Amino acid sequence: MSSSEIDGQADERGACANEFGQRVGAPVDWQPATPPRPVTLAGRWCTVVPLDLDHVPDLYAALAPGPPGQWTYMTFGPCDTEADLREVVSGYLANPGFVSFAILDAAGRARGIAAYLRIDPAIGSLEVGGILLGEGLRRTAAATEAMWLLARNAFEQLGFRRYEWKCDALNTPSRYAAERLGFRFEGVWRQATIYKGRNRDTAWFAMTDADWPEVSSAIQAWLDPTNFDAAGRQLTPLRIG
């Protein structure tokens, strides 16, 4: 990339020159975001609630029939017993850097987990991660709505300006999900960590508060009941940007 291309990008982002003639970022009139806490977020297709150990039986029932590959890119698992999953959920709840949620289906049964992490209210950045979706939630409107509810809470209720998604760079389904939901690919951190005895290059995705209105509008339109047939199949795919 040439210096002129870099300057052009900077201009588009509102960069300006300081008193020394150096290019610097646009000024930000910023108030720290509100730290997230466990809350209930109600939607049409699902409800997101604070994670609790009482959710473990329903979560295990949703995860037990799933494909063995559902654990490949998780830092934990496989969870072969309910006790294994209870230990995992206990870890979510004990982690001081997590604000953890259960995703309930329309019948009120826990079918998945997600969490806010890497939370930095001072600069307005947080990540959604630790996502685990069981049967009855994968590839459904409820799963998409759950991600929209969590993003909306981060931007509109808490006032964050950056919302991140990260995954193993080899995790193609997660990368596809991030881009489908409106996150933009920002690059790969090589040899970012080690888990399960193997290397992980981490793919970074994010959306900002400037991206959010377009993303939210597209997801809300896709979630409208008129976009689904009697069998619950989408009539028009979700496309953002």
C-alpha positions in Angstrom: 0.0 0.0 0.0 1.4 3.4 -1.0 1.7 6.4 1.3 -1.0 8.2 -0.8 -3.4 5.3 -0.2 -2.7 5.4 3.5 -3.3 9.2 3.5 -6.5 8.7 1.6 -7.7 6.2 4.2 -6.8 8.5 7.0 -8.8 11.3 5.5 -11.8 9.1 5.2 -11.6 8.4 8.9 -11.3 12.1 9.8 -7.6 12.2 10.5 -6.0 15.6 10.7 -2.6 17.2 11.2 -1.2 18.3 14.6 0.9 21.4 15.2 4.0 19.5 14.0 2.4 18.6 10.7 2.0 15.0 11.7 -1.1 13.0 10.8 -3.1 12.0 13.9 -6.4 10.5 14.6 -9.7 12.5 14.7 -10.5 13.9 18.1 -13.0 11.9 20.1 -15.5 13.5 22.5 -15.7 10.3 24.6 -17.3 9.3 27.8 -16.4 5.8 29.0 -19.0 3.1 28.2 -21.0 1.5 31.0 -19.6 -1.9 32.1 -21.8 -4.7 31.0 -23.7 -6.8 33.6 -25.9 -9.8 33.5 -29.2 -8.7 32.0 -32.2 -10.2 30.2 -32.6 -9.3 26.5 -35.9 -10.4 25.1 -36.5 -10.9 21.3 -39.1 -12.4 19.1 -37.3 -15.7 18.4 -35.2 -16.1 21.6 -34.4 -14.6 25.0 -30.8 -14.0 26.3 -30.5 -14.3 30.0 -27.7 -14.4 32.6 -26.1 -17.8 32.6 -26.7 -20.0 35.6 -25.8 -23.6 36.6 -29.5 -24.3 36.4 -29.2 -24.1 32.6 -26.8 -27.0 32.4 -29.4 -29.8 32.0 -31.1 -28.1 29.0 -27.7 -27.1 27.5 -26.4 -30.6 27.8 -29.6 -32.0 26.1 -29.0 -29.6 23.3 -25.3 -30.3 22.9 -25.2 -34.0 23.4 -26.7 -35.0 20.0 -24.5 -32.5 18.2 -21.6 -33.4 15.9 -18.3 -34.3 17.6 -16.7 -31.5 15.6 -18.6 -28.9 17.6 -15.8 -29.0 20.2 -12.9 -28.7 17.8 -12.4 -24.9 18.0 -13.5 -24.5 21.6 -10.7 -24.1 24.2 -12.6 -26.7 26.3 -14.4 -30.0 25.6 -15.5 -32.3 24.4 -18.2 -32.5 27.2 -19.1 -36.2 27.2 -21.2 -35.9 30.4 -23.5 -33.3 32.0 -20.9 -33.1 34.8 -18.3 -32.1 32.2 -20.5 -29.3 30.9 -21.3 -28.2 34.5 -17.6 -27.7 35.0 -17.3 -25.6 31.9 -20.3 -23.4 32.8 -18.8 -23.0 36.3 -15.6 -21.7 34.6 -17.6 -19.2 32.6 -19.3 -18.0 35.8 -16.0 -17.9 37.8 -14.1 -15.9 35.2 -14.0 -12.3 36.3 -13.4 -11.1 32.7 -16.6 -12.7 31.5 -20.2 -11.6 31.5 -22.0 -14.8 30.5 -25.4 -15.5 29.0 -27.6 -18.4 28.2 -29.6 -18.3 24.9 -33.1 -19.6 25.4 -35.4 -20.8 22.6 -39.0 -19.8 22.2 -40.0 -22.5 24.7 -37.6 -21.1 27.4 -35.0 -23.9 27.1 -31.3 -23.1 27.2 -29.8 -24.0 23.9 -26.6 -22.0 23.8 -24.0 -19.8 25.6 -22.3 -16.6 24.7 -20.3 -14.1 26.7 -18.9 -10.6 26.7 -15.1 -10.6 27.3 -12.0 -8.5 26.8 -14.2 -5.7 28.2 -12.6 -2.2 28.3 -15.2 0.5 29.0 -12.5 3.2 29.1 -11.9 2.9 25.4 -15.3 1.5 24.6 -14.2 -1.9 23.3 -15.5 -5.4 24.1 -15.7 -8.8 22.4 -18.5 -11.4 22.0 -17.1 -14.9 22.4 -17.3 -18.2 24.1 -20.2 -19.0 21.7 -21.6 -22.5 21.9 -24.8 -23.3 20.1 -26.7 -26.5 20.5 -29.4 -28.4 18.5 -32.5 -26.3 18.0 -30.3 -23.1 17.8 -27.7 -23.7 15.1 -28.5 -22.0 11.8 -31.8 -20.5 13.1 -33.4 -17.1 13.3 -33.0 -17.4 17.1 -29.2 -17.7 16.9 -29.0 -14.6 14.6 -31.4 -12.7 16.9 -29.3 -13.6 20.0 -26.2 -12.1 18.4 -28.2 -9.0 17.4 -29.6 -8.6 20.9 -26.1 -8.7 22.4 -24.7 -6.3 19.9 -27.6 -3.9 20.4 -27.1 -3.9 24.1 -23.4 -3.2 23.7 -23.9 -0.2 21.3 -27.2 1.2 22.3 -27.6 0.6 26.0 -23.9 0.5 27.2 -22.4 3.0 24.7 -19.5 0.9 23.4 -17.8 2.0 20.2 -16.1 -1.2 19.1 -17.5 -4.8 19.2 -15.1 -7.6 18.4 -15.3 -11.2 17.2 -12.2 -13.5 17.2 -11.8 -17.1 16.2 -9.2 -19.7 15.1 -8.2 -18.6 11.6 -8.9 -22.1 10.4 -12.5 -22.0 11.7 -14.3 -21.4 8.5 -17.9 -21.5 9.9 -17.0 -18.9 12.6 -15.4 -16.7 10.0 -18.5 -16.9 7.8 -20.8 -16.2 10.7 -18.8 -13.1 11.7 -19.0 -11.6 8.2 -22.7 -12.6 7.8 -23.5 -10.7 11.0 -21.7 -7.6 9.8 -18.3 -7.9 11.4 -15.4 -6.7 9.2 -12.3 -8.8 8.8 -9.3 -7.0 10.2 -6.5 -9.5 9.9 -4.8 -12.5 11.4 -2.5 -12.6 14.4 -0.1 -15.4 13.7 0.8 -17.8 16.5 -1.5 -15.9 18.8 -1.9 -18.7 21.3 -1.8 -22.4 22.0 -4.8 -24.5 22.9 -5.4 -28.3 23.0 -1.7 -28.7 22.3 -1.9 -27.0 18.9 -1.1 -23.6 17.4 -3.8 -21.0 16.9 -3.6 -18.1 14.4 -6.4 -15.8 15.4 -8.6 -14.1 12.9 -9.9 -10.7 14.1 -13.2 -9.2 13.1 -15.0 -6.1 14.5 -17.8 -3.6 13.9 -18.0 -0.1 15.2 -20.7 2.2 16.4 -20.6 3.8 12.9 -21.2 0.4 11.3 -24.0 -0.5 13.7 -27.0 1.4 12.2 -26.7 -0.3 8.8 -25.9 -3.7 10.4 -28.9 -3.5 12.8 -31.3 -2.4 10.1 -30.3 -5.3 7.9 -30.6 -7.9 10.6 -33.9 -6.6 11.8 -35.3 -6.8 8.3 -34.0 -10.3 7.9 -35.6 -11.3 11.2 -39.0 -10.1 10.3 -41.5 -13.1 10.3 -42.5 -12.3 6.7 -39.0 -13.4 5.7 -39.7 -17.0 6.7 -42.0 -19.6 5.3 -44.3 -21.9 7.3 -41.4 -24.3 7.9 -39.2 -21.5 9.2 -37.0 -21.4 6.1 -35.6 -18.0 5.1 -37.0 -16.4 1.9 -34.2 -13.9 1.5 -30.6 -14.4 2.9 -29.1 -12.0 5.2 -26.7 -9.6 3.4 -25.0 -6.7 5.0 -23.0 -4.1 3.0 
